[in-house]
Amino acid sequence: MKSKIVGAVGLVLAALLPQAAAADYPDKPITLIVPWAAGGSTDQTARVLAKAAEASLGQTIVVINQPGASTSIGMAALAKAQPDGYTIGTLSSTSYLAALQGRQLPFDPINAFSYISYYGDNLIGIAVKADARWKTIDDLIAEGKAKPGAIKYGTAGVGTTQHLTSEALQFATKAKFVHVPQQGSAASVPALLGGHVDFIMETSVWAPFIESKEVRLLAVTTPQRSKSYPDVPSLSEKGLKSLRSVQAIIGPAGMPEDVRMKLETAFRKAMSDKTFQDTMERLGMVPLDLPGAEVKKLVEGEYASAREILQDIGKAK
């Protein structure tokens, strides 16, 4: 009888331990993996958002950059981490784009993750040097058709949202440009200013250079014109398709719901931080506050849209 009582008590304690651990969460620093090189828009926004979330969580959030293989190195590290809330990261749409193109990933690009919160979309645009001969996106497309292969462009890398949106643009317009992939978004503006490429299709790392009048923006990929650049047309208003570059906080699949919810609450509250809002404004990005459940739905919708575009340009597998 005694052994049965002890056994029953053990089962009760075992059932309570995860709850107790979650109640104490977090009791040590949290790591946030950014699968991009330092200096890009995701890196910049994630760092200030994480810093603001520390106030609610009562622990330091250490940002670790793990770029490479079109984000799959950092995303794989996140997917295989313990789902205890101490390793989280930023979502990269590039990872599911890679899967749609037939790349064998060591993780499921949708279901390998717990979705914590959404905080905005990357503003992607086509930028040229201020003294470039192309004054409009139509000028650039016209020369790309008249002189196929004569114009070089840079992006954060092969298979990224930026690259595939460029491919979709060329497919739709019959223009032909030469892709010169860079080592992440932060490297694209120096390549443009240094004359190594003629234009870039990039996240808004170009924004400060527009302010300094070194760079000019020809088009953006958002569904509507950007509020930060109301005079710049969107590709969609010209009837051209583009891919969305999502910005969200995620963790490994299987996180306890109360731990995930603590993180969601902290990161959504952090969006009211002035430094975060100023960073988003400086990069031309509009904050978008969504809970985890809605983030997964959004990602699944974007996955379906991306498949359609990749099928159009003959790159879907």
PAKOLMAR-214944 format. One record per residue: residue in one letter; x negated, y, z negated of N, C-alpha, C in turn; residue number from 0; chain. Coordinates in steps of 0.001 Angstrom, whole numbers, plus 500000, padded with zeros to 6 digits. Layout:
residues N
type;n_px;n_py;n_pz;ca_px;ca_py;ca_pz;c_px;c_py;c_pz;seq;mol
a;X;Y;Z;X;Y;Z;X;Y;Z;NUM;A;
...
***
This chain:
residues 317
type;n_px;n_py;n_pz;ca_px;ca_py;ca_pz;c_px;c_py;c_pz;seq;mol
m;499175;498794;500000;500000;500000;500000;499141;501256;500000;0;A;
k;498070;501202;499149;497186;502360;499056;496555;502687;500401;1;A;
s;496132;501629;501116;495497;501856;502416;496476;502448;503409;2;A;
k;497760;502054;503301;498763;502601;504205;498990;504087;503926;3;A;
i;498994;504426;502618;499188;505831;502253;498027;506678;502749;4;A;
v;496789;506148;502520;495610;506858;502982;495638;507046;504492;5;A;
g;496049;505976;505179;496125;506049;506631;497137;507073;507099;6;A;
a;498287;507117;506430;499320;508078;506801;498859;509504;506562;7;A;
v;498177;509706;505418;497644;511032;505125;496624;511448;506180;8;A;
g;495810;510485;506609;494817;510764;507637;495456;511200;508936;9;A;
l;496547;510544;509301;497245;510915;510537;497820;512324;510441;10;A;
v;498361;512655;509281;498928;513983;509084;497837;515046;509182;11;A;
l;496695;514775;508533;495583;515723;508579;495056;515894;509998;12;A;
a;494958;514758;510714;494478;514824;512099;495397;515673;512960;13;A;
a;496710;515574;512682;497672;516363;513457;497572;517848;513128;14;A;
l;497198;518144;511870;497120;519534;511440;495819;520217;511816;15;A;
l;494746;519448;511983;493431;520035;512232;493381;520940;513455;16;A;
p;493927;520507;514620;493889;521396;515780;494605;522714;515515;17;A;
q;495742;522648;514758;496475;523860;514454;495665;524769;513547;18;A;
a;494983;524157;512563;494158;524946;511657;493010;525605;512408;19;A;
a;492402;524824;513329;491294;525365;514112;491767;526525;514975;20;A;
a;492958;526375;515571;493498;527432;516402;493814;528672;515578;21;A;
a;494278;528463;514336;494597;529593;513466;493343;530393;513143;22;A;
d;492202;529726;513043;490938;530400;512736;490271;530974;513979;23;A;
y;490775;530650;515143;490150;531082;516399;490296;532582;516578;24;A;
p;489244;533263;517035;487882;532757;517247;487000;533033;516021;25;A;
d;486113;532115;515715;485212;532315;514585;483750;532367;515018;26;A;
k;483540;532551;516323;482183;532717;516865;482297;533448;518207;27;A;
p;481194;533929;518768;481253;534653;520042;481835;533814;521177;28;A;
i;482429;534507;522133;483054;533897;523306;482196;534225;524527;29;A;
t;482039;533252;525409;481313;533470;526667;482306;533676;527798;30;A;
l;482075;534702;528609;482901;534951;529785;482019;534829;531024;31;A;
i;482324;533846;531870;481550;533591;533087;482105;534410;534246;32;A;
v;481234;535186;534867;481575;535910;536103;480809;535218;537236;33;A;
p;481516;534604;538202;480829;533841;539254;480274;534697;540386;34;A;
w;479925;535930;540068;479361;536876;541030;478108;537500;540430;35;A;
a;477269;538061;541282;476082;538764;540798;476494;540023;540047;36;A;
a;475618;540483;539181;475883;541706;538420;475996;542908;539352;37;A;
g;476866;543844;538996;476981;545089;539738;478174;545196;540657;38;A;
g;478795;544059;541007;479981;544095;541861;481209;544561;541097;39;A;
s;482316;544743;541794;483520;545272;541159;484080;544317;540111;40;A;
t;484044;543001;540383;484522;542039;539390;483668;542109;538137;41;A;
d;482371;542159;538312;481457;542244;537174;481718;543511;536369;42;A;
q;481831;544641;537034;482025;545910;536338;483327;545926;535541;43;A;
t;484416;545507;536175;485713;545557;535501;485824;544511;534399;44;A;
a;485285;543316;534630;485353;542272;533615;484581;542656;532362;45;A;
r;483452;543310;532541;482633;543704;531384;483349;544702;530482;46;A;
v;483951;545730;531076;484616;546726;530233;485907;546169;529630;47;A;
l;486602;545295;530367;487811;544678;529835;487465;543753;528665;48;A;
a;486410;542964;528824;485984;542061;527752;485571;542847;526516;49;A;
k;484860;543947;526727;484436;544778;525602;485640;545300;524832;50;A;
a;486671;545719;525556;487877;546228;524914;488632;545119;524181;51;A;
a;488604;543893;524721;489317;542770;524093;488667;542325;522784;52;A;
e;487389;542644;522608;486690;542265;521379;487377;542827;520132;53;A;
a;487962;544016;520258;488602;544643;519100;489740;543795;518552;54;A;
s;490526;543185;519447;491649;542347;519014;491186;540979;518534;55;A;
l;490137;540450;519151;489679;539105;518831;488729;539069;517639;56;A;
g;488087;540189;517352;487165;540230;516227;485869;539500;516461;57;A;
q;485543;539234;517708;484303;538545;518068;483707;539173;519327;58;A;
t;482407;539022;519474;481721;539492;520673;482065;538597;521858;59;A;
i;482236;539202;523024;482398;538442;524271;481149;538681;525106;60;A;
v;480405;537623;525348;479143;537698;526077;479398;537379;527549;61;A;
v;479119;538335;528427;479344;538137;529863;478105;537502;530485;62;A;
i;478311;536394;531170;477238;535662;531845;477527;535634;533343;63;A;
n;476620;536132;534158;476771;536045;535614;476211;534719;536113;64;A;
q;477037;533963;536830;476606;532701;537442;477018;532687;538909;65;A;
p;476335;533468;539741;476686;533528;541159;476114;532336;541930;66;A;
g;476517;532233;543185;475946;531219;544063;476982;530312;544675;67;A;
a;476680;529830;545883;477542;528888;546611;478970;529417;546719;68;A;
s;479090;530703;547091;480408;531339;547245;481261;531158;545993;69;A;
t;480677;531416;544854;481290;531412;543508;481478;530018;542921;70;A;
s;481218;528941;543672;481546;527614;543164;480648;527178;542010;71;A;
i;479446;527746;541883;478573;527388;540763;479182;527866;539446;72;A;
g;479551;529142;539395;480149;529669;538180;481511;529064;537887;73;A;
m;482314;528858;538929;483647;528289;538731;483563;526836;538255;74;A;
a;482588;526090;538758;482403;524704;538314;481979;524664;536849;75;A;
a;481094;525584;536456;480658;525639;535056;481840;525928;534146;76;A;
l;482722;526807;534582;483906;527122;533786;484862;525935;533722;77;A;
a;485072;525277;534856;486014;524155;534908;485614;523008;533988;78;A;
k;484304;522774;533832;483858;521646;533021;483568;522018;531566;79;A;
a;483769;523286;531205;483530;523718;529826;484589;523141;528888;80;A;
q;484273;523086;527623;485247;522645;526628;486430;523617;526605;81;A;
p;487666;523113;526620;488835;523999;526653;489220;524496;525258;82;A;
d;488231;525034;524549;488468;525466;523175;488587;526977;523033;83;A;
g;488545;527684;524154;488687;529129;524106;487380;529873;523946;84;A;
y;486276;529152;523828;484989;529816;523646;484218;529997;524955;85;A;
t;484739;529419;526036;484203;529684;527365;485375;530018;528280;86;A;
i;485393;531249;528768;486435;531698;529680;485727;532334;530881;87;A;
g;486475;532855;531823;485832;533433;532992;486782;534252;533821;88;A;
t;486275;534743;534937;487110;535488;535875;487460;534593;537058;89;A;
l;488682;534702;537495;489152;533934;538647;488547;534489;539927;90;A;
s;488120;533614;540819;487662;534044;542131;488495;533367;543206;91;A;
s;489185;534172;544020;489958;533607;545125;489056;532940;546148;92;A;
t;487771;533287;546144;486829;532668;547072;486743;531163;546860;93;A;
s;486946;530703;545631;486834;529264;545371;487939;528477;546066;94;A;
y;489173;528980;546028;490223;528217;546717;490145;528412;548227;95;A;
l;489567;529526;548664;489333;529675;550097;488326;528638;550590;96;A;
a;487300;528377;549772;486308;527360;550134;486961;525994;550256;97;A;
a;487852;525679;549316;488540;524380;549357;489402;524251;550604;98;A;
l;490063;525333;550992;490907;525309;552177;490101;525136;553460;99;A;
q;488810;525459;553383;487940;525310;554555;487209;523969;554569;100;A;
g;487600;523088;553659;487045;521739;553676;485827;521535;552805;101;A;
r;485408;522556;552062;484245;522370;551186;484625;521474;550012;102;A;
q;483797;520513;549729;484026;519604;548610;483576;520281;547320;103;A;
l;484534;520614;546474;484231;521267;545208;484330;520267;544069;104;A;
p;483535;520432;543020;483599;519514;541881;484724;519858;540910;105;A;
f;485747;520549;541393;486886;520927;540558;488068;521232;541464;106;A;
d;489269;521103;540917;490474;521490;541634;490605;523010;541532;107;A;
p;490636;523735;542648;490596;525200;542594;491826;525838;541953;108;A;
i;492912;525093;541820;494122;525628;541201;494346;525033;539808;109;A;
n;494269;523713;539707;494690;523031;538481;493576;522775;537473;110;A;
a;492346;523163;537801;491244;522963;536862;491166;524056;535804;111;A;
f;492138;524983;535835;492038;526151;534970;493317;526440;534190;112;A;
s;493141;527077;533045;494238;527667;532289;494275;529153;532659;113;A;
y;495452;529680;532879;495585;531068;533330;495935;531961;532140;114;A;
i;495091;532947;531893;495207;533780;530696;495932;535086;531001;115;A;
s;495431;535878;531926;496094;537145;532264;495542;537694;533569;116;A;
y;496342;538554;534183;495949;539227;535422;495665;540678;535082;117;A;
y;494692;541290;535768;494468;542698;535450;494365;543610;536676;118;A;
g;494452;543075;537879;494471;543950;539051;493962;543259;540293;119;A;
d;494052;543952;541405;493524;543455;542673;492267;544236;543035;120;A;
n;491294;543536;543583;490150;544224;544173;490633;545041;545364;121;A;
l;490163;546252;545465;490409;547041;546669;489290;546725;547657;122;A;
i;489652;546119;548771;488685;545789;549817;488883;546758;550982;123;A;
g;487783;547243;551513;487888;548173;552618;486762;548016;553624;124;A;
i;486979;548566;554804;485961;548611;555855;485295;549978;555769;125;A;
a;483985;549970;555487;483253;551217;555283;482073;551314;556241;126;A;
v;481791;552534;556675;480654;552822;557551;479870;553991;556946;127;A;
k;478680;554228;557454;477933;555417;557019;478680;556668;557457;128;A;
a;478491;557736;556704;479240;558965;556975;478999;559519;558371;129;A;
d;477802;559259;558910;477487;559789;560242;477714;558769;561360;130;A;
a;478419;557677;561057;478674;556646;562073;479523;557202;563211;131;A;
r;479351;556638;564388;480074;557130;565567;481554;556735;565549;132;A;
w;481926;555767;564730;483328;555348;564676;484053;556217;563664;133;A;
k;485048;556923;564102;485808;557815;563224;487048;557140;562656;134;A;
t;487518;556102;563348;488714;555383;562898;488479;553883;563049;135;A;
i;489351;553097;562435;489271;551645;562580;489531;551249;564030;136;A;
d;490370;552025;564723;490646;551738;566135;489390;551911;566983;137;A;
d;488574;552921;566645;487311;553123;567366;486402;551908;567200;138;A;
l;486317;551400;565970;485450;550258;565681;485917;549016;566426;139;A;
i;487217;548774;566402;487775;547611;567084;487560;547721;568597;140;A;
a;487762;548910;569129;487598;549105;570579;486177;548785;571025;141;A;
e;485181;549223;570251;483799;548919;570626;483477;547438;570414;142;A;
g;484098;546855;569384;483901;545425;569160;484443;544581;570287;143;A;
k;485428;545078;570995;485980;544382;572161;485154;544676;573410;144;A;
a;484714;545935;573544;483969;546333;574740;482538;545799;574736;145;A;
k;481950;545674;573539;480565;545207;573404;480501;544073;572381;146;A;
p;481032;542915;572735;481078;541811;571774;479690;541422;571279;147;A;
g;479546;541324;569952;478285;540908;569353;477277;542011;569142;148;A;
a;477631;543254;569501;476676;544365;569374;476722;545020;567989;149;A;
i;477808;544804;567267;477998;545451;565962;477834;544413;564845;150;A;
k;477009;544734;563863;476765;543836;562727;477541;544323;561505;151;A;
y;478031;543354;560732;478746;543744;559518;478319;542869;558339;152;A;
g;478445;543422;557149;478062;542706;555940;479247;542454;555027;153;A;
t;479154;541343;554281;480129;541020;553227;479365;540394;552064;154;A;
a;480097;540045;551019;479489;539419;549847;478970;538012;550134;155;A;
g;479360;537422;551258;478866;536092;551587;479825;535310;552464;156;A;
v;479346;534193;552974;480153;533330;553842;481303;532714;553044;157;A;
g;482495;532740;553633;483646;532106;553012;484360;532950;551977;158;A;
t;483874;534165;551742;484526;535044;550781;485797;535652;551379;159;A;
t;486602;536246;550512;487804;536946;550975;487446;537978;552040;160;A;
q;486358;538716;551793;485937;539759;552721;485581;539176;554085;161;A;
h;484817;538088;554073;484386;537464;555327;485584;536947;556127;162;A;
l;486479;536245;555448;487592;535631;556170;488605;536671;556638;163;A;
t;488740;537759;555893;489593;538848;556382;488991;539457;557642;164;A;
s;487668;539563;557671;486985;540048;558879;487209;539101;560050;165;A;
e;487169;537805;559779;487411;536811;560830;488841;536928;561363;166;A;
a;489782;537135;560446;491182;537289;560850;491361;538546;561698;167;A;
l;490669;539608;561342;490713;540858;562112;490199;540629;563529;168;A;
q;489090;539927;563653;488521;539666;564975;489434;538773;565802;169;A;
f;490020;537780;565161;490927;536875;565865;492122;537629;566432;170;A;
a;492685;538527;565603;493893;539247;566010;493625;540301;567078;171;A;
t;492441;540918;567043;492168;542046;567948;491302;541674;569149;172;A;
k;490693;540480;569103;489761;540010;570138;488428;540749;570111;173;A;
a;488182;541520;569042;486867;542135;568857;485889;541056;568384;174;A;
k;484603;541294;568588;483595;540325;568171;482448;541056;567471;175;A;
f;482297;540752;566182;481226;541332;565385;480299;540218;564897;176;A;
v;479097;540574;564492;478122;539602;563982;478050;539711;562462;177;A;
h;478297;538600;561793;478302;538593;560329;476883;538466;559786;178;A;
v;476540;539359;558850;475251;539302;558147;475574;539200;556654;179;A;
p;475709;537988;556131;476109;537835;554727;475058;538369;553763;180;A;
q;475543;538971;552654;474668;539524;551632;474739;538659;550366;181;A;
q;473854;538935;549436;473853;538215;548170;474779;538916;547175;182;A;
g;476086;538851;547442;477061;539486;546581;477420;540886;547049;183;A;
s;478521;541402;546501;479034;542707;546916;478062;543841;546633;184;A;
a;477341;543756;545510;476450;544847;545116;475354;545087;546149;185;A;
a;475009;544058;546923;473939;544190;547918;474441;544775;549240;186;A;
s;475741;544854;549422;476273;545261;550723;476066;546740;551026;187;A;
v;476275;547602;550036;476100;549036;550291;474650;549372;550629;188;A;
p;473648;548870;549889;472261;549121;550304;471967;548636;551718;189;A;
a;472574;547507;552108;472377;547014;553479;472958;547980;554491;190;A;
l;474113;548576;554162;474736;549556;555053;473903;550832;555128;191;A;
l;473533;551366;553973;472774;552616;553946;471386;552458;554556;192;A;
g;470848;551241;554455;469527;550977;555022;469541;550664;556503;193;A;
g;470734;550626;557102;470838;550377;558530;470728;548917;558930;194;A;
h;470820;548009;557962;470727;546579;558285;472034;546042;558855;195;A;
v;473130;546709;558527;474433;546373;559107;475104;547676;559513;196;A;
d;476088;547582;560416;476770;548767;560922;478015;549127;560115;197;A;
f;478658;548110;559554;479779;548369;558651;479852;547235;557635;198;A;
i;480602;547470;556580;480818;546418;555589;482311;546250;555353;199;A;
m;482704;545022;555128;484057;544699;554651;483835;544272;553211;200;A;
e;484144;545166;552273;483715;544921;550900;484708;545416;549855;201;A;
t;484544;544834;548659;485229;545375;547502;484707;546789;547270;202;A;
s;485334;547517;546375;485112;548959;546291;483808;549383;545621;203;A;
v;482757;548594;545808;481421;549041;545404;480999;550266;546221;204;A;
w;481687;550515;547326;481386;551671;548161;481981;552970;547613;205;A;
a;482888;552875;546631;483630;554051;546164;482731;555219;545728;206;A;
p;481692;554988;544913;480841;556126;544522;480142;556791;545705;207;A;
f;479905;556028;546760;479204;556560;547926;480142;557342;548841;208;A;
i;481439;557088;548702;482411;557940;549375;482461;559284;548660;209;A;
e;482402;559221;547332;482389;560444;546524;481176;561312;546867;210;A;
s;480037;560661;547094;478811;561405;547417;478695;561734;548910;211;A;
k;479713;561320;549675;479799;561591;551115;478698;560906;551935;212;A;
e;478197;559787;551428;477242;558980;552184;477940;557921;553023;213;A;
v;479161;557590;552646;479916;556513;553280;481325;557007;553580;214;A;
r;481900;556466;554656;483265;556806;555043;484087;555532;555138;215;A;
l;485327;555605;554708;486222;554453;554702;487132;554495;555922;216;A;
l;487205;553383;556657;488022;553334;557873;489372;552659;557657;217;A;
a;489435;551676;556738;490687;550953;556500;490578;550196;555193;218;A;
v;491737;549874;554606;491786;549041;553403;492662;547822;553682;219;A;
t;492522;546792;552852;493238;545543;553101;494456;545358;552203;220;A;
t;494753;546342;551359;495927;546244;550493;497208;546317;551328;221;A;
p;498325;545761;550797;499570;545786;551583;500011;547193;551977;222;A;
q;499759;548170;551093;500053;549569;551410;498754;550369;551298;223;A;
r;498820;551626;551681;497661;552495;551523;497295;552627;550042;224;A;
s;496037;552770;549788;495573;552957;548412;495917;554362;547933;225;A;
k;496391;554448;546690;496687;555758;546114;495420;556604;545982;226;A;
s;494281;555929;545854;493016;556655;545724;492542;557220;547061;227;A;
y;492989;556585;548161;492561;557012;549506;493784;557060;550421;228;A;
p;494701;557983;550152;495976;557994;550890;495851;558282;552378;229;A;
d;494731;558841;552815;494552;559150;554237;493964;557985;555031;230;A;
v;493635;556909;554326;493008;555754;554976;494073;554690;555250;231;A;
p;494214;554249;556496;495262;553265;556821;494960;551886;556250;232;A;
s;496010;551126;556010;495853;549724;555637;495906;548872;556903;233;A;
l;495279;547723;556860;495329;546829;558021;496756;546362;558292;234;A;
s;497529;546185;557222;498884;545663;557403;499763;546635;558193;235;A;
e;499554;547941;558030;500381;548888;558783;500048;548853;560266;236;A;
k;498916;548241;560608;498545;548049;562004;498903;546650;562489;237;A;
g;499660;545939;561648;500114;544607;562029;499073;543522;561876;238;A;
l;498044;543781;561069;496951;542825;560897;497032;542160;559523;239;A;
k;496766;540870;559471;496814;540127;558215;495518;540306;557425;240;A;
s;495651;540218;556105;494460;540272;555262;494695;539428;554016;241;A;
l;493619;539091;553353;493678;538259;552156;493561;539108;550899;242;A;
r;494248;538687;549877;494233;539391;548601;493041;538916;547774;243;A;
s;492375;539844;547101;491255;539498;546226;491701;539679;544775;244;A;
v;492048;538578;544148;492678;538620;542825;491648;538865;541722;245;A;
q;492116;539479;540626;491296;539728;539456;492048;539237;538224;246;A;
a;491589;538153;537633;492288;537570;536493;491299;536928;535536;247;A;
i;491758;536708;534311;490982;536012;533290;491554;534600;533159;248;A;
i;490683;533611;533198;491105;532209;533130;490192;531435;532178;249;A;
g;490568;530208;531907;489740;529308;531111;489856;527905;531675;250;A;
p;489162;526939;531085;489285;525558;531554;490704;525031;531310;251;A;
a;491142;524102;532130;492449;523471;531922;492468;522773;530570;252;A;
g;493646;522737;529950;493804;522014;528693;493586;522837;527445;253;A;
m;493501;524149;527570;493352;524989;526390;494601;524898;525526;254;A;
p;494454;524821;524196;495636;524870;523322;496427;526143;523595;255;A;
e;497730;526043;523646;498553;527178;524032;498392;528362;523082;256;A;
d;498249;528088;521759;498125;529227;520846;496782;529940;521021;257;A;
v;495732;529198;521399;494440;529822;521691;494551;530643;522971;258;A;
r;495141;530028;523999;495323;530748;525268;496145;532018;525052;259;A;
m;497169;531915;524200;498040;533056;523956;497313;534167;523206;260;A;
k;496418;533812;522291;495621;534829;521600;494759;535599;522605;261;A;
l;494187;534862;523539;493370;535507;524566;494228;536377;525477;262;A;
e;495384;535865;525881;496270;536652;526743;496650;537959;526068;263;A;
t;497053;537883;524804;497456;539080;524068;496310;540086;523993;264;A;
a;495103;539590;523696;493939;540474;523551;493572;541141;524872;265;A;
f;493565;540369;525965;493156;540940;527255;494228;541864;527835;266;A;
r;495490;541558;527598;496530;542455;528096;496531;543766;527309;267;A;
k;496287;543680;526011;496174;544891;525200;494964;545722;525634;268;A;
a;493877;545037;526013;492641;545719;526410;492826;546572;527659;269;A;
m;493865;546291;528440;494090;547061;529661;494444;548520;529379;270;A;
s;494825;548830;528140;495135;550220;527790;493881;551006;527412;271;A;
d;492725;550326;527360;491468;550977;527005;491081;552010;528069;272;A;
k;490678;553178;527630;490375;554263;528570;489183;553948;529472;273;A;
t;488151;553332;528903;486981;552999;529732;487357;552023;530835;274;A;
f;488203;551047;530506;488672;550100;531524;489467;550834;532599;275;A;
q;490403;551683;532180;491226;552402;533145;490386;553328;534020;276;A;
d;489400;553970;533411;488516;554850;534185;487693;554051;535199;277;A;
t;487239;552862;534799;486460;552012;535707;487307;551559;536888;278;A;
m;488532;551145;536608;489437;550737;537681;489708;551905;538633;279;A;
e;489916;553092;538082;490177;554264;538922;488957;554612;539765;280;A;
r;487783;554531;539156;486549;554856;539886;486351;553910;541062;281;A;
l;486784;552669;540909;486631;551668;541965;487852;551603;542889;282;A;
g;488808;552507;542660;489980;552535;543521;490922;551370;543306;283;A;
m;490843;550729;542162;491653;549545;541875;492846;549924;541000;284;A;
v;493985;549314;541267;495197;549590;540497;495416;548462;539496;285;A;
p;495491;548760;538196;495738;547711;537204;497082;547033;537449;286;A;
l;497119;545740;537233;498360;544965;537353;498404;543985;536192;287;A;
d;499294;544222;535247;499385;543431;534020;500387;542292;534206;288;A;
l;499875;541056;534200;500734;539877;534320;500334;538833;533283;289;A;
p;501307;538122;532710;500983;537025;531792;500486;535802;532539;290;A;
g;499907;534868;531786;499291;533692;532397;500199;532897;533306;291;A;
a;501451;532671;532883;502370;531858;533691;502599;532486;535060;292;A;
e;502689;533808;535109;502909;534485;536386;501640;534515;537240;293;A;
v;500477;534481;536563;499214;534456;537310;499127;533193;538152;294;A;
k;499477;532066;537557;499382;530807;538312;500328;530826;539515;295;A;
k;501535;531346;539332;502474;531441;540450;501906;532321;541555;296;A;
l;501305;533448;541161;500713;534355;542144;499603;533654;542913;297;A;
v;498745;532930;542195;497620;532238;542835;498124;531176;543798;298;A;
e;499157;530442;543403;499715;529420;544290;500291;530058;545559;299;A;
g;500917;531242;545418;501437;531950;546589;500321;532427;547499;300;A;
e;499236;532942;546895;498094;533394;547687;497402;532237;548392;301;A;
y;497373;531092;547734;496791;529877;548322;497539;529512;549611;302;A;
a;498876;529583;549548;499687;529267;550730;499466;530292;551840;303;A;
s;499377;531585;551463;499142;532628;552464;497769;532477;553114;304;A;
a;496772;532159;552279;495415;531972;552798;495361;530805;553773;305;A;
r;496091;529738;553470;496130;528584;554376;496654;529004;555751;306;A;
e;497694;529841;555767;498260;530296;557035;497232;531086;557852;307;A;
i;496515;531998;557172;495516;532799;557883;494391;531924;558399;308;A;
l;493945;530988;557600;492857;530100;558016;493282;529205;559174;309;A;
q;494543;528818;559176;495058;528046;560309;495065;528904;561568;310;A;
d;495423;530188;561411;495429;531109;562552;494043;531191;563201;311;A;
i;493011;531313;562365;491672;531532;562908;490898;530229;563103;312;A;
g;491598;529104;562896;490981;527805;563171;489938;527359;562164;313;A;
k;490069;527829;560909;489095;527448;559896;489693;526623;558762;314;A;
a;490962;526303;558840;491595;525480;557806;491233;524018;558017;315;A;
k;491020;523309;556928;490697;521882;556993;491778;521046;556325;316;A;
***
